[in-house]
Amino acid sequence: MANPFVHIELNTTDVNEAKLFYGKFFDWKLNDAPTSNGSYTMIDVGEGTGGGLMKHPIPGAPSSWLPYVKVDSVSEATNKAK
């Protein structure tokens, strides 16, 4: 597959609630990893593209999913998007 999704990240207003919901609903394995800005939770989905979740870095912004797509060259992909 050309340019597959390689990581999916949830920026959430409520980390604990998101972990409870998605962990139970999809049976995802969630592993907390300390970072310099707090913590990041890795999402292990088993088979397929995993991701992570974290406290939304923008106060007052709604929760949102952010997909990461593999490209061979960031500069070429940026120029193509322009």
C-alpha positions, 0 to 999 in steps of 0.5 A: 500500500502506498503511503499507509497510516503508520500511527494514529494519535488521540489528543484528548481533553480527558486522558483517563476517560479515553483510556477507560473507553477505548481500552474496554470498547476495542480491547486495546492494550494501553501502556503509559510512558513518561515524557518530559511534558507529562505522559504519553499512552501507547496504544497496542491494537495487536494486528494493524496500525497502533498509536497513542493518546495524550492530554490535548496540548491546546487548552479548550480545544476539543478532543481529536484524532491525528493520523500519521502517514508514511512518506518517502520524503517530507519535503516532496510530500509538502511540495506536492501538497502545496 
